Amino acid sequence: MHPVHATDIRVQRAGAVAHIELNRPEALNAWTPEMGRELLAALRSAATDDAVRAVLITGAGRAFCAGADVKVPRELEPDGSPDLHSRLEQIYNPIVLELRRMPKPAVAAVHGAAAGLGCSLALACDLVVAAESATFLLAFIHIAVMPDGGVLPHLVARVGPARAAQLAMLGEKLPAATAHEWGIVNEVVADDELRAAGERLAARLAAMPTTALASIKEIVNASLGGELEPLLELEARVQQRHATTADYAEGVAAFKEKRRPRFTGR
C-alpha cells in the first residue's frame, strides 16, 4: 500500500490483506472528520494497490464504532444553523462509495457497538462477521435526524423495508444473534474468536480469483435497485432539513445532558 500517515486508524498488511483498524478506543472509535479523512485515504490506497486483494476493517478497544463524535462541534451554515451535510458530502459518503466501488472484497469484523456511522461502515462492506457482544444501532432518531452514510439502502437490500424502518424509526439496539437471523451479518462468533475469524475470512478472499470477485461485487451493486451515489447525495440534502428544527436542538442537548429528550414535532 502507499504510505498512509494516520493517528486515528492503524493500517497493517498481512499477506494480500490490508487490515484497517479504527483507533480511537477512548471514544469507542467515534468518527471525527480527521479520522474520516485518514480512513478514506487508507481505503483509496488499498483500492489502487495491486498487492492488496482484500480489506479487513476492525475497531480497537471495546467497540467497533460508536458513530459520529458528537463532542466535535458542527460547522455552521451562512444563516447560523448547524451544517449537517458537508462532512457527509466531503468525507463520509466518499468512504461508503470507495468500499462499494473498490474491485476487492471488504470484510467488517464487528464487536461491541456498531452505532450510527459505525453501522453504516459495517454494512458498506461485502461481508460482516460479528462477535456475540456486537450490537447494531441506528440512534439517529433520538436526536431528531435520519440515518445516513448509505445505511438505509443497504438495510433495505438486506432485510427489507419493514425491518429497515423498524431499526431506523425505533432506534433500538439489534443484538448480533438477531442481526444474523435477519441477514445483516454473515456469521457470529465468540468475542475471543472474532479477530481470528475476520483475518481468516479476509485471507480466504485474498486467495480467491480477484477479477471474478470484482465481477460478483459489480453485479451485486447493480442488483441493489439504484445507483448509490444519487441516494447518498439525496441523504445529505434531506439530512440538512433537520438542522433548524427545535427537535434537533433538543435531541442534541438531551444527548449531551444524558437525559430523555422532549420532542414537540417542530
Secondary structure, DSSP 4 states (H G I P E B T S, - for coil): ------SSEEEEEETTEEEEEE--GGGTT-B-HHHHHHHHHHHHHHHH-TT--EEEEEESTT-SB--B-TTSPPPB-TTS-B--SHHIIIIIHHHHHHHHHSSS-EEEEE-SEEETHHHHHHHHSSEEEEETT-EEE--GGGGT----TTHHHHHHHHH-HHHHHHHHHH---EEHHHHHHHTS-SEEE-GGGHHHHHHHHHHHHHTS-HHHHHHHHHHHHHTTSS-HHHHHHHHHHHHHGGGG-HHHHHHHHHHHHTS-------
